[in-house]
Amino acid sequence: MKLKRFMFNLCFILLFYFISYYFNNISTNNTTVSYIDTDTEGPVITSLSPDKCEQFIVSKPDIKINYKDENGIDISSVRLFVNYKDVTKNCTITDSHIYYSPKNKFKRGSQIIQLEISDILKNKSKYEWYFTVGTPIYNHYRGLIHSHTEASDGHGSYNDAYYLARDKAKLDFFAITEHSNLLDNHLDCTINNASPSLKWNNLIKSKDLFNVKDKFIALNGFEMTYPFKVKNPIGHINVFNSNGFVSSELNNMSLEKFYDLLYEQDDLIGQFNHPCEKFGTFNDFKYSVHGDYVISLIEVGNGYNKDMSKNIRSYDMYQLALDKGWHLAPTCNQDNHRVDFGIANEFRTVVLATDLNKDALYDSLRNMRVYATEDKNIKIDYSINNLPMGSTIKNTSKLNFSISAIDCDEKDKINEIQVISNNGEIIKSKKFNSNLAKLEFTLKSKKNKFYYIKIIQNNDKISVTAPIWIE
């Protein structure tokens, strides 16, 4: 009997200890230690200084990043990179923040910051962002400067075009450039007087209705259209800032005479449109002093198809024209013929200008502060010796290159930056897999050279800048 009672008490005691152990290892929210063991999330950032994309800050800002993790921070894992340079050894690091005070001033422009950090369970996080030092000299304005409506060989009205470009595509500027030979009374008009053409004058009236101060600039021009269904076609040229227009059907209007006509006017701006075998390559880009004086732009991207393979890419023609001596900036335009103005695809012409007004835009187009892109929101900065794309540099011994490319769309990674010179030579390149990319280096100066930048993204999007010329 005593043995049975002893065994009963022993079983009771064991059961009591088992139940106590079970309940002591379960929290009120049913979370156990095993949950912590399966945590796979790395630390998170709680605040940044300077913040993402912040601008207009001092030239030597202190950098502080606050972070946290439920399991605790592995302080030995924390690493900070500033413009790809590891500055960790110069930082103050705690389990809640990292602090870095730069010794030297930053150069004007975008500064790329990268943080690597792990918790005590070895879950790693990587963060990357940028801020900008100094007040930008130029703003980046996005638009299109080649399109057609029902007034020539397209569809939709002038109002349709400006409305879609401004209110749907959210462009900063947009130009309608009808084929001059398809406008009414085109043979009676001159480069300074198009009063005989009702279509031209209606375009001017429509343009004025859509201008919004500091928000949207409606532009107009005309496309000089030499026939292309012929052997060895000449090509098409857009002209901006003229009071009138001329037609290719005028007697003796050769390409050379057209260059001379434009040169004789004040403040006109020309663009070589879609150079290719189908439409023409402007007599194989035979150099003209008068033509080079007026024509400052060349289309490297042309088309309104969403499938990029169906559009015209003319990067080889851009290189050819530069090698022939032309001073040109690249553009990307949709050349709309449907009612899809601005919204057809992501082609954009980006202009670096001080203000969003007609005079400032035309000054930048004329001085080639321009880049062409197949991505609607990539931001590219390029300078040599602090002078922007489109500049000419004389009498210098060293060339200090500064290039940055930023795309805030996560899927639009930057794969490579190339620096391209005469005859298509790639004199410098760097691979990336990031939305932020920066390249800085120095070269010994050589005369009669030019350098432009090509950005290649992971989805086959290409962007190119105007060159900087060295004399």
C-alpha positions as CSV (number, residue, x, y, z in Angstrom):
1,M,0.0,0.0,0.0
2,K,2.9,2.4,0.9
3,L,4.6,1.6,-2.4
4,K,1.5,2.5,-4.4
5,R,1.1,5.7,-2.5
6,F,4.7,6.6,-3.1
7,M,4.4,5.9,-6.9
8,F,1.3,8.0,-7.0
9,N,2.9,11.0,-5.3
10,L,6.0,10.7,-7.6
11,C,3.8,10.7,-10.7
12,F,1.9,13.8,-9.4
13,I,5.2,15.7,-8.7
14,L,6.6,14.9,-12.2
15,L,3.3,16.0,-13.8
16,F,3.4,19.2,-11.8
17,Y,6.9,20.0,-12.9
18,F,6.1,19.2,-16.5
19,I,3.1,21.6,-16.6
20,S,5.0,24.3,-14.8
21,Y,7.9,24.1,-17.3
22,Y,5.5,24.2,-20.3
23,F,3.6,27.3,-19.2
24,N,6.8,29.1,-18.0
25,N,8.2,28.9,-21.6
26,I,5.1,30.3,-23.4
27,S,4.6,34.1,-23.5
28,T,1.2,35.7,-23.4
29,N,1.2,36.1,-27.2
30,N,2.2,32.4,-27.8
31,T,5.7,33.3,-28.9
32,T,8.5,30.9,-27.9
33,V,12.3,31.1,-28.1
34,S,12.1,29.0,-31.3
35,Y,10.4,32.0,-33.0
36,I,13.5,34.2,-32.3
37,D,15.7,31.5,-33.7
38,T,13.8,31.7,-37.1
39,D,14.1,35.5,-37.4
40,T,15.5,36.3,-40.9
41,E,15.0,40.1,-40.9
42,G,18.0,42.4,-40.6
43,P,18.2,45.7,-38.8
44,V,16.1,48.6,-40.0
45,I,17.0,52.3,-40.3
46,T,14.9,54.7,-38.2
47,S,16.3,58.0,-39.3
48,L,18.9,59.6,-41.6
49,S,20.8,62.8,-41.7
50,P,21.2,64.1,-44.4
51,D,17.9,62.5,-45.5
52,K,17.3,60.8,-48.8
53,C,17.5,63.1,-51.8
54,E,18.1,66.1,-49.5
55,Q,19.5,69.2,-51.2
56,F,20.8,72.7,-50.5
57,I,23.0,71.6,-47.5
58,V,26.4,72.7,-46.4
59,S,29.4,71.4,-48.2
60,K,30.7,69.3,-45.3
61,P,27.6,67.8,-43.5
62,D,27.9,65.3,-40.7
63,I,26.3,62.0,-41.5
64,K,24.3,60.1,-38.8
65,I,22.2,57.0,-39.3
66,N,20.0,55.6,-36.5
67,Y,19.0,51.9,-36.6
68,K,17.5,49.2,-34.5
69,D,16.8,45.4,-34.3
70,E,14.8,43.4,-31.7
71,N,17.6,40.9,-31.3
72,G,20.4,43.5,-31.0
73,I,23.0,44.9,-33.3
74,D,26.3,43.3,-34.1
75,I,28.4,46.4,-33.8
76,S,31.4,44.7,-35.5
77,S,29.3,44.2,-38.7
78,V,28.5,47.9,-39.3
79,R,30.3,49.4,-42.3
80,L,29.7,52.8,-43.9
81,F,30.7,53.8,-47.5
82,V,30.7,57.4,-48.8
83,N,31.0,57.6,-52.6
84,Y,32.2,53.9,-52.5
85,K,35.0,54.7,-50.0
86,D,35.0,52.7,-46.8
87,V,35.0,55.3,-44.0
88,T,34.0,52.9,-41.1
89,K,37.3,53.4,-39.2
90,N,36.6,57.1,-39.0
91,C,33.1,56.6,-37.6
92,T,31.6,56.5,-34.1
93,I,29.5,53.3,-33.9
94,T,27.0,52.3,-31.1
95,D,24.2,49.7,-31.0
96,S,21.8,52.5,-32.0
97,H,23.6,54.7,-34.5
98,I,26.7,55.4,-36.6
99,Y,28.1,58.9,-36.9
100,Y,30.6,60.2,-39.5
101,S,32.1,63.7,-39.7
102,P,33.9,64.2,-43.0
103,K,37.4,65.9,-42.9
104,N,37.1,67.4,-46.3
105,K,34.3,69.3,-48.2
106,F,32.2,67.3,-50.6
107,K,32.3,68.3,-54.3
108,R,29.1,69.8,-55.6
109,G,26.6,67.2,-56.7
110,S,25.2,63.8,-55.7
111,Q,26.8,61.9,-52.8
112,I,26.1,58.2,-52.6
113,I,25.9,56.6,-49.1
114,Q,25.9,52.8,-48.4
115,L,25.4,51.1,-45.1
116,E,25.9,47.4,-44.3
117,I,24.7,46.1,-40.9
118,S,23.8,42.8,-39.2
119,D,22.0,41.8,-36.0
120,I,23.4,39.3,-33.5
121,L,21.8,36.4,-35.5
122,K,23.8,37.4,-38.5
123,N,20.8,38.7,-40.5
124,K,22.3,41.3,-42.8
125,S,20.8,44.5,-44.2
126,K,22.1,46.8,-47.0
127,Y,20.9,50.4,-47.5
128,E,21.8,52.9,-50.3
129,W,20.7,56.4,-50.8
130,Y,22.0,59.8,-51.9
131,F,22.0,63.5,-50.9
132,T,23.1,66.5,-52.9
133,V,25.7,69.1,-51.8
134,G,25.3,72.7,-53.0
135,T,22.5,74.5,-54.7
136,P,22.1,73.0,-58.2
137,I,23.1,75.4,-60.9
138,Y,20.7,73.8,-63.4
139,N,17.4,72.1,-63.0
140,H,16.6,69.0,-65.1
141,Y,13.5,69.6,-67.3
142,R,11.9,66.8,-69.2
143,G,10.0,67.0,-72.5
144,L,9.7,66.2,-76.2
145,I,10.4,68.4,-79.2
146,H,9.1,66.4,-82.2
147,S,5.4,65.6,-82.9
148,H,2.7,65.9,-85.5
149,T,-1.1,66.4,-85.5
150,E,-3.9,66.2,-88.0
151,A,-2.6,69.6,-89.4
152,S,0.0,67.5,-91.3
153,D,0.2,63.7,-91.3
154,G,-0.8,62.9,-87.7
155,H,-4.0,62.6,-85.7
156,G,-5.6,64.8,-83.1
157,S,-5.7,68.5,-82.7
158,Y,-3.2,71.0,-81.4
159,N,-5.2,71.2,-78.1
160,D,-5.2,67.4,-77.8
161,A,-1.4,67.3,-78.1
162,Y,-0.6,70.0,-75.6
163,Y,-3.3,68.8,-73.1
164,L,-1.9,65.2,-73.1
165,A,1.7,66.3,-72.9
166,R,1.0,68.7,-70.0
167,D,-1.8,67.0,-68.0
168,K,-1.3,63.3,-68.6
169,A,2.4,62.8,-69.4
170,K,3.3,65.6,-66.9
171,L,6.1,66.9,-69.2
172,D,7.8,70.2,-68.5
173,F,7.8,71.2,-72.2
174,F,6.4,69.9,-75.4
175,A,6.8,71.0,-79.1
176,I,4.5,70.5,-82.1
177,T,6.6,70.5,-85.3
178,E,4.4,69.9,-88.4
179,H,5.9,69.0,-91.8
180,S,6.2,72.4,-93.4
181,N,5.4,71.1,-96.9
182,L,2.0,69.8,-95.6
183,L,0.9,73.2,-94.2
184,D,-1.5,75.3,-96.2
185,N,0.0,77.9,-98.5
186,H,3.5,76.6,-97.7
187,L,5.0,78.0,-100.9
188,D,3.9,81.5,-100.0
189,C,5.5,81.5,-96.5
190,T,9.0,82.6,-95.5
191,I,11.2,81.8,-92.6
192,N,10.2,85.2,-91.0
193,N,6.5,85.4,-92.2
194,A,3.9,82.6,-92.2
195,S,0.9,84.8,-92.2
196,P,-0.6,83.1,-95.3
197,S,-0.9,79.8,-93.4
198,L,-4.0,79.4,-91.2
199,K,-2.6,76.2,-89.7
200,W,0.6,77.8,-88.6
201,N,-1.3,80.7,-87.0
202,N,-3.7,78.4,-85.2
203,L,-0.8,76.6,-83.8
204,I,0.6,79.8,-82.3
205,K,-2.8,80.5,-80.7
206,S,-3.2,77.0,-79.3
207,K,0.3,77.1,-77.9
208,D,-0.4,80.3,-75.9
209,L,-3.4,78.7,-74.3
210,F,-1.4,75.9,-72.6
211,N,1.6,77.8,-71.2
212,V,1.6,77.8,-67.4
213,K,4.3,79.9,-65.6
214,D,7.0,77.8,-64.1
215,K,5.0,74.6,-64.8
216,F,4.7,73.9,-68.5
217,I,6.1,75.5,-71.7
218,A,4.3,74.9,-75.0
219,L,6.6,75.2,-78.0
220,N,6.3,75.1,-81.7
221,G,8.5,74.6,-84.7
222,F,8.5,73.1,-88.2
223,E,10.0,70.0,-89.8
224,M,11.9,70.7,-93.0
225,T,11.0,67.5,-94.9
226,Y,13.0,66.4,-97.8
227,P,11.5,63.5,-99.7
228,F,12.6,60.1,-98.4
229,K,11.1,57.7,-101.0
230,V,14.0,58.5,-103.3
231,K,17.5,57.2,-103.8
232,N,19.9,58.8,-101.2
233,P,17.4,60.8,-99.3
234,I,18.7,64.0,-97.6
235,G,16.8,63.9,-94.3
236,H,14.4,65.9,-92.1
237,I,15.4,68.9,-89.8
238,N,13.4,70.5,-87.1
239,V,13.7,74.3,-86.7
240,F,12.7,76.2,-83.5
241,N,12.3,79.9,-82.6
242,S,11.4,81.1,-86.1
243,N,8.5,83.4,-86.9
244,G,7.7,81.5,-90.0
245,F,8.7,78.4,-92.0
246,V,9.9,77.3,-95.4
247,S,9.2,74.2,-97.5
248,S,11.6,71.8,-99.2
249,E,9.4,72.2,-102.3
250,L,10.8,75.7,-102.9
251,N,13.0,75.9,-106.0
252,N,16.7,75.3,-105.4
253,M,16.3,74.6,-101.7
254,S,19.3,72.3,-101.4
255,L,20.5,71.2,-98.0
256,E,23.5,73.7,-98.2
257,K,21.2,76.6,-99.1
258,F,18.9,75.6,-96.2
259,Y,21.9,75.8,-93.8
260,D,22.8,79.2,-95.2
261,L,19.2,80.4,-94.8
262,L,19.1,79.4,-91.1
263,Y,22.5,80.9,-90.5
264,E,21.4,84.3,-91.8
265,Q,18.6,84.5,-89.1
266,D,19.0,85.3,-85.5
267,D,18.7,82.7,-82.7
268,L,17.3,79.7,-84.6
269,I,17.9,76.2,-83.3
270,G,18.0,73.1,-85.5
271,Q,17.8,69.4,-84.9
272,F,18.7,66.5,-87.2
273,N,15.7,64.2,-87.1
274,H,15.8,60.3,-87.1
275,P,19.1,60.0,-89.1
276,C,19.1,56.6,-90.9
277,E,19.2,55.1,-94.3
278,K,15.4,55.3,-94.7
279,F,14.9,59.0,-94.0
280,G,18.4,60.3,-94.8
281,T,21.8,61.0,-93.2
282,F,22.2,64.6,-94.4
283,N,24.7,63.9,-97.2
284,D,26.6,61.5,-94.8
285,F,26.9,64.4,-92.3
286,K,29.1,66.4,-94.6
287,Y,30.4,69.2,-92.4
288,S,29.0,72.7,-92.8
289,V,30.2,75.7,-90.8
290,H,26.9,77.5,-91.3
291,G,25.0,74.3,-90.4
292,D,27.0,73.6,-87.3
293,Y,26.3,77.2,-86.1
294,V,22.6,76.6,-86.1
295,I,22.0,72.9,-85.7
296,S,22.8,71.9,-82.1
297,L,20.7,68.7,-81.7
298,I,20.4,65.2,-83.1
299,E,17.8,62.5,-82.4
300,V,19.3,59.3,-81.1
301,G,15.9,58.0,-80.2
302,N,12.7,58.4,-82.3
303,G,9.4,56.7,-82.2
304,Y,6.0,56.3,-80.4
305,N,6.1,52.5,-80.0
306,K,6.2,50.9,-76.5
307,D,8.2,48.1,-78.1
308,M,11.6,49.7,-78.3
309,S,12.8,47.4,-81.1
310,K,10.2,49.1,-83.4
311,N,11.6,52.6,-82.8
312,I,14.6,54.2,-84.4
313,R,17.9,54.2,-82.4
314,S,20.6,56.3,-84.0
315,Y,23.5,56.2,-81.6
316,D,25.9,55.2,-84.4
317,M,24.8,58.3,-86.4
318,Y,25.4,60.5,-83.3
319,Q,29.0,59.2,-83.1
320,L,29.5,59.6,-86.9
321,A,28.3,63.3,-86.8
322,L,30.6,64.1,-83.9
323,D,33.5,62.5,-85.6
324,K,32.7,64.6,-88.7
325,G,33.1,67.8,-86.6
326,W,29.5,68.6,-85.7
327,H,28.8,70.0,-82.3
328,L,25.6,68.3,-81.3
329,A,23.6,67.2,-78.2
330,P,21.4,64.1,-78.4
331,T,17.7,64.0,-78.0
332,C,15.0,61.3,-77.6
333,N,11.5,62.1,-79.0
334,Q,8.3,60.3,-79.7
335,D,7.6,61.9,-83.1
336,N,3.9,61.3,-82.4
337,H,1.5,60.7,-85.2
338,R,-1.2,59.2,-83.0
339,V,-3.1,60.8,-80.1
340,D,-0.6,59.5,-77.6
341,F,1.4,62.7,-77.1
342,G,3.9,62.2,-74.3
343,I,2.3,59.0,-73.0
344,A,3.4,56.7,-75.9
345,N,6.6,55.5,-74.1
346,E,9.4,56.7,-71.9
347,F,11.5,58.6,-74.5
348,R,12.5,61.9,-73.1
349,T,14.7,64.9,-74.0
350,V,16.2,66.4,-70.8
351,V,17.3,70.0,-70.7
352,L,19.5,71.5,-68.0
353,A,18.2,75.0,-67.5
354,T,18.1,77.7,-64.9
355,D,14.4,78.2,-65.1
356,L,11.3,76.8,-66.9
357,N,10.6,79.4,-69.5
358,K,11.1,79.6,-73.2
359,D,14.2,81.8,-73.2
360,A,16.0,79.5,-70.7
361,L,15.1,76.3,-72.5
362,Y,16.2,77.7,-75.9
363,D,19.4,78.9,-74.4
364,S,20.1,75.4,-73.0
365,L,19.2,73.7,-76.3
366,R,21.4,76.1,-78.2
367,N,24.3,75.5,-75.8
368,M,23.7,71.7,-75.8
369,R,23.1,71.3,-72.0
370,V,21.0,68.3,-73.0
371,Y,20.8,64.5,-72.6
372,A,18.6,61.9,-74.3
373,T,17.1,59.0,-72.4
374,E,14.8,56.0,-72.9
375,D,13.8,56.2,-69.2
376,K,11.3,58.8,-68.1
377,N,12.9,59.8,-64.8
378,I,16.6,59.0,-64.8
379,K,18.7,61.9,-63.6
380,I,22.2,62.3,-65.1
381,D,24.9,64.8,-64.1
382,Y,28.1,65.1,-66.0
383,S,30.9,67.7,-65.8
384,I,34.6,68.1,-66.5
385,N,36.4,70.6,-64.3
386,N,33.0,71.7,-63.0
387,L,31.7,72.6,-66.5
388,P,28.5,70.9,-67.7
389,M,27.7,68.8,-70.7
390,G,27.8,70.9,-73.9
391,S,30.8,72.9,-72.8
392,T,34.1,73.5,-74.6
393,I,37.2,73.6,-72.4
394,K,40.4,75.3,-73.6
395,N,44.0,75.4,-72.3
396,T,43.8,72.9,-69.4
397,S,46.3,70.2,-68.4
398,K,44.0,68.0,-66.4
399,L,40.4,66.8,-66.9
400,N,38.5,66.0,-63.7
401,F,35.4,63.9,-64.7
402,S,32.4,63.8,-62.4
403,I,29.4,61.6,-63.5
404,S,26.4,60.4,-61.6
405,A,23.2,58.6,-62.6
406,I,20.2,58.2,-60.4
407,D,16.9,56.3,-61.0
408,C,14.5,56.0,-58.1
409,D,12.5,53.2,-59.8
410,E,13.7,50.1,-58.0
411,K,13.4,47.9,-61.1
412,D,15.5,50.3,-63.3
413,K,19.0,49.3,-62.2
414,I,22.0,51.0,-63.7
415,N,24.3,48.4,-65.2
416,E,27.2,50.5,-66.6
417,I,28.6,54.0,-67.1
418,Q,30.7,54.4,-70.2
419,V,32.8,57.4,-71.2
420,I,33.1,57.6,-75.0
421,S,35.4,59.7,-77.1
422,N,36.4,60.2,-80.7
423,N,35.8,57.2,-83.0
424,G,33.7,55.5,-80.4
425,E,36.6,54.7,-78.1
426,I,35.4,53.8,-74.6
427,I,38.1,55.5,-72.5
428,K,36.5,54.6,-69.1
429,S,33.7,52.3,-67.9
430,K,32.4,51.0,-64.6
431,K,29.8,48.2,-63.9
432,F,27.0,48.7,-61.4
433,N,23.9,46.9,-60.2
434,S,22.2,49.8,-58.4
435,N,19.7,52.6,-58.7
436,L,22.6,55.0,-57.8
437,A,25.9,55.2,-59.8
438,K,28.8,57.5,-59.6
439,L,32.1,57.7,-61.4
440,E,34.9,60.2,-60.8
441,F,38.4,60.1,-62.3
442,T,41.1,62.4,-63.8
443,L,42.8,62.3,-67.2
444,K,45.6,64.2,-68.8
445,S,44.2,66.7,-71.3
446,K,44.5,66.1,-75.0
447,K,43.5,68.6,-77.6
448,N,40.8,68.1,-80.2
449,K,38.9,65.5,-78.2
450,F,35.3,65.1,-77.0
451,Y,33.8,62.9,-74.3
452,Y,30.2,62.0,-73.8
453,I,28.5,59.6,-71.4
454,K,26.4,56.5,-72.1
455,I,24.3,55.0,-69.4
456,I,23.1,51.4,-69.9
457,Q,20.3,50.0,-67.7
458,N,19.3,46.4,-66.9
459,N,16.2,46.6,-69.1
460,D,18.0,47.7,-72.3
461,K,17.3,51.3,-71.7
462,I,20.0,53.6,-72.9
463,S,20.8,57.3,-72.1
464,V,23.5,59.5,-73.7
465,T,24.6,63.0,-72.8
466,A,26.0,65.8,-74.9
467,P,29.8,65.8,-75.1
468,I,32.3,68.1,-73.5
469,W,34.8,69.3,-76.1
470,I,38.5,69.8,-75.4
471,E,40.4,72.3,-77.5
